[in-house]
Amino acid sequence: MSIQQWTTDLTGLSSLVQSTAPLPTPGDNEVLVEIRAVSLNYRDVEVIKGEYTHHKSVSGTDRKVPCSDMCGIITQTGPNVTRFAVGDRVLSTFLPDHLTGQVTEKELSRGLGHPAPGVLATHRVFAEEALVKAPEGLSDEEASTLPIASVTAWMSLAGRARKGTVVLLQGTGGVAIAGLQIAKALGATVIITSSSPTKLSQATALGADHVINYRTTPAWDQEVLRLTSGHGADIILETGGAQTLRKSLECIAFGGLINCIGYLSGKIDDPEDDRINVNLLVLRRTVTLQGIINGPRDRFEEMVRFYEERGVKPVVNKVFGFGEVREACGFLESGGHFGKVVVRTTMN
C-alpha cells in the first residue's frame, strides 16, 4: 500500500509536488495515524519558501513533507504502545520531544515540518509521546487548528488573563482569534486590531469588546490608552513584529506582559528608522517581554480540557481539498483569512 503526500525543496510554493510513498509501519511505542485534516500556519509558508532560518537548530534543504498541525485517527499501533488505541482521534504536537517545562535547542531541532518531516500526507507514523487526544465536540478541521495557534495563545494567557484583565490582540489570524476566544472564556476584556472592517465585525461577533482599524487609526496605541482610560493593555499578543513592537510598548499597562510571538510586519526594523530603545521602554512601565514558541505537551493537554469544559470551538475560515495545497498556502500568505485555513486530507 502507498500514501499520498506533498513535498517541497524549500524554494517556494511552486516547488510543492504531490507524490506517493510506501505506507509506513509503526515500531516500538509508535502508532500509524490516518491524517484527516491539516491546519496551515504562517510558519509553513516560510518553510516552503526557505525563509524559516532564524532558529539556528533549523537547517537543511532536502526535499521534505511540510506542515506541523494535524488531526487524525490511529489505525495501527506498534509494540508496547500504552497511551492510545486503534480508533483514537489524536492531534500532533509541534515539538514532539517537548513534553513539559522550558523548551530548549534540542526540542527545537525536531520541529514537525522542518527540520523533521511534517504532516501534509494521508498517513504518518508518530511516537505515541508526540500526540495528544483530540477534544470531544470538535470536527477534524476544527481540532487540527489547535497545535500551534491555540497552544501559543494559551501559553500567552493562561494563568494571567481573568475578569478585569485587558488583552490586546493584533490582527485576525490564527493566534489572534484563538487568543480572542480563550481570553473571553477566561473573562478578560479584549481589544483587537485589523485593517478590515469586515474582519473587525466578525471579531465583535465573537465577543471582542473593542475593535480598532489600524489603517484609519494609525495611532492605535493611543486609542488603546483612550479605551482603557489611560491604563493600557495588561497582556499583548505581539504578532506584528518590527513595525508594531514600539506601539505595543507605548500602550502596555504598568507591569504588563508583551508576548512576542510573530513578525508579520517584519523581523527587523527599517535601518532608516530610529532603533527601538527597548531597555528604556521596558523600564518605563516595568514591562515583561516574553518570547513564546508554542508550549509543551502537558500544557497542550491542559488547554484541551479547557476547550472541552468551556465549549470553545476554533474558527476555521476556509477548507481546501488535498489537491489544492498550493492554493491553500497562497490564500494564507495573502492574509485574507479570519482564523484558520485547513487542508482536508481524506474524504471521510
Summary of the structure (lengths in Angstrom):
residues: 348
radius of gyration: 20.0
end to end distance: 18.4
largest distance: 63.8
contacts: 1211
relative contact order: 0.16
helix: 30%
strand: 27%
